[in-house]
Amino acid sequence: MVPPEMARILWHNGGLDDFRHRVRGRRPDLDALLEALRAAGERWASADRGSVEAEAPEATPEWLSTSEVASRVGLTTRAVVLAIGEKRLSAEWSSGRWMVSREELEHFKAARAGRRA
C-alpha cells in the first residue's frame, strides 16, 4: 500500500504520468495500478487537511531540485548539496530531497559572481 502523499510525490516527481502513457493498454493490471496511484495522489492534494502549516514545496516553477540548480549554475549536484550544507545556499528539505526557491538561486548566483570578481 502506498500512502496518498507518497502517491502524489511519485506521480508528479517520479515521471509516472509519462510512464503511464508509454505502457497504456499493454497490461490492464498495470493500467489500474497507475490510475489508482494518480487518483490517490489527487485526492490527497485536494483534501482539506485542516493544517495551518504551509505545504512542503514540490518541484514547481518556484522551486528547483538540486540537479536543476546545478545545471543552471554550472556545478555538479554534489557541489550544490555541499553549498546547502555550508549554508551558502538556502534550501528546504521536502519529501527526502532539497528544494531551492528561484529567489534563493538568484542570491546564490549573485554571491558566486561577487566572489569571482
C-alpha contacts under 8 A as a table, 3 or more apart, distances in Angstrom:
res1	aa1	res2	aa2	distance
2	V	6	M	6.45
2	V	7	A	6.24
2	V	37	L	7.88
3	P	6	M	5.34
3	P	7	A	6.27
4	P	7	A	4.89
4	P	8	R	6.27
4	P	37	L	7.66
4	P	40	A	5.12
4	P	41	G	5.05
4	P	43	R	7.66
4	P	44	W	5.64
5	E	8	R	5.13
5	E	9	I	6.40
5	E	41	G	6.04
5	E	44	W	6.10
5	E	45	A	7.63
6	M	9	I	5.00
6	M	10	L	6.02
6	M	41	G	7.40
7	A	10	L	5.12
7	A	11	W	5.99
7	A	37	L	5.31
7	A	38	R	6.82
7	A	40	A	6.44
7	A	41	G	4.88
8	R	11	W	5.14
8	R	12	H	6.15
8	R	37	L	7.48
8	R	38	R	6.94
8	R	40	A	7.24
8	R	41	G	3.80
8	R	42	E	6.60
8	R	44	W	7.33
8	R	45	A	7.26
9	I	12	H	5.37
9	I	13	N	5.54
9	I	14	G	7.01
9	I	41	G	7.58
9	I	95	S	7.83
10	L	13	N	5.44
10	L	14	G	4.57
10	L	15	G	7.25
10	L	16	L	6.74
11	W	14	G	5.64
11	W	15	G	6.22
11	W	16	L	5.00
11	W	17	D	6.31
11	W	37	L	7.25
11	W	38	R	6.30
11	W	41	G	7.32
12	H	15	G	6.36
12	H	16	L	7.19
12	H	17	D	7.55
13	N	16	L	7.96
13	N	59	A	7.05
15	G	18	D	5.58
15	G	19	F	6.41
16	L	19	F	4.83
16	L	20	R	5.93
16	L	34	L	7.65
17	D	20	R	5.08
17	D	21	H	6.42
18	D	21	H	5.19
18	D	22	R	6.37
19	F	22	R	5.10
19	F	23	V	6.32
20	R	23	V	5.41
20	R	24	R	5.62
20	R	31	D	7.18
20	R	34	L	6.70
21	H	24	R	5.35
23	V	26	R	5.74
23	V	27	R	7.64
23	V	31	D	7.90
24	R	27	R	7.29
24	R	31	D	6.15
25	G	28	P	6.27
25	G	31	D	6.90
27	R	30	L	5.33
27	R	31	D	6.28
28	P	31	D	4.95
28	P	32	A	6.15
29	D	32	A	5.11
29	D	33	L	6.21
30	L	33	L	5.02
30	L	34	L	6.14
31	D	34	L	5.33
31	D	35	E	6.14
32	A	35	E	5.11
32	A	36	A	6.09
33	L	36	A	5.09
33	L	37	L	6.31
34	L	37	L	5.10
34	L	38	R	6.21
35	E	38	R	5.05
35	E	39	A	6.03
36	A	39	A	5.14
36	A	40	A	5.99
37	L	40	A	5.22
37	L	41	G	6.11
38	R	41	G	5.25
38	R	42	E	6.16
39	A	42	E	5.08
39	A	43	R	6.08
40	A	43	R	5.15
40	A	44	W	6.17
41	G	44	W	5.10
41	G	45	A	6.16
42	E	45	A	5.04
42	E	46	S	6.18
43	R	46	S	5.25
43	R	47	A	5.95
44	W	47	A	5.21
48	D	51	S	7.92
51	S	54	A	7.88
56	A	94	S	5.70
56	A	95	S	7.83
57	P	60	T	7.81
57	P	63	W	6.74
57	P	92	E	7.63
57	P	94	S	6.40
57	P	99	M	7.15
58	E	63	W	6.66
58	E	94	S	7.38
58	E	99	M	7.64
59	A	62	E	7.62
59	A	63	W	5.31
59	A	64	L	5.72
59	A	65	S	6.63
59	A	99	M	7.32
60	T	63	W	5.12
60	T	64	L	6.88
61	P	64	L	7.16
62	E	101	S	5.75
62	E	102	R	5.65
63	W	99	M	5.94
63	W	100	V	5.42
63	W	101	S	4.48
63	W	102	R	6.08
64	L	68	E	5.80
64	L	69	V	6.29
64	L	99	M	5.43
64	L	100	V	5.09
64	L	101	S	6.18
64	L	102	R	6.97
65	S	68	E	5.16
65	S	69	V	6.27
65	S	97	R	7.66
65	S	98	W	6.32
65	S	99	M	4.89
65	S	100	V	6.32
66	T	69	V	5.01
66	T	70	A	6.00
66	T	77	T	5.73
66	T	80	V	6.22
66	T	81	V	6.89
66	T	98	W	6.36
66	T	99	M	6.55
66	T	100	V	7.13
67	S	70	A	4.94
67	S	71	S	6.26
67	S	76	T	7.55
67	S	77	T	5.13
68	E	71	S	5.28
68	E	72	R	6.32
69	V	72	R	5.16
69	V	73	V	6.14
69	V	77	T	7.75
69	V	80	V	7.27
69	V	100	V	7.54
69	V	105	L	7.15
70	A	73	V	5.28
70	A	74	G	5.68
70	A	75	L	4.72
70	A	76	T	5.38
70	A	77	T	5.27
70	A	79	A	7.78
70	A	80	V	6.14
71	S	74	G	5.25
71	S	75	L	6.50
71	S	76	T	7.50
73	V	109	K	6.98
75	L	79	A	6.13
75	L	80	V	6.84
76	T	79	A	5.15
76	T	80	V	6.52
77	T	80	V	5.09
77	T	81	V	6.31
78	R	81	V	5.12
78	R	82	L	6.16
79	A	82	L	4.96
79	A	83	A	6.18
80	V	83	A	5.03
80	V	84	I	6.32
80	V	89	L	7.84
81	V	84	I	5.02
81	V	85	G	6.20
81	V	98	W	7.95
82	L	85	G	4.95
82	L	86	E	6.11
83	A	86	E	5.04
83	A	87	K	6.15
83	A	88	R	5.08
83	A	89	L	5.50
84	I	87	K	5.04
84	I	88	R	5.89
84	I	89	L	4.70
84	I	90	S	5.99
84	I	91	A	6.61
85	G	88	R	7.66
85	G	89	L	8.00
86	E	89	L	7.64
87	K	90	S	6.29
88	R	108	F	7.16
89	L	104	E	6.88
89	L	105	L	7.52
89	L	108	F	5.96
90	S	100	V	6.79
90	S	104	E	6.27
91	A	98	W	6.03
91	A	99	M	5.48
91	A	100	V	4.62
91	A	101	S	7.06
91	A	104	E	7.71
92	E	98	W	5.59
92	E	99	M	5.19
92	E	100	V	6.42
93	W	96	G	6.55
93	W	97	R	5.55
93	W	98	W	4.59
93	W	99	M	6.26
94	S	97	R	5.42
94	S	98	W	6.13
94	S	99	M	6.66
100	V	104	E	6.45
100	V	105	L	6.65
101	S	104	E	5.22
101	S	105	L	6.27
102	R	105	L	4.96
102	R	106	E	6.31
103	E	106	E	5.21
103	E	107	H	6.46
104	E	107	H	5.02
104	E	108	F	6.11
105	L	108	F	5.03
105	L	109	K	6.15
106	E	109	K	5.10
106	E	110	A	6.17
107	H	110	A	5.14
107	H	111	A	6.17
108	F	111	A	5.10
108	F	112	R	6.19
109	K	112	R	5.10
109	K	113	A	6.15
110	A	113	A	5.06
110	A	114	G	6.13
111	A	114	G	5.01
111	A	115	R	6.33
112	R	115	R	5.20
112	R	116	R	6.42
113	A	116	R	5.22
113	A	117	A	6.34
114	G	117	A	5.27
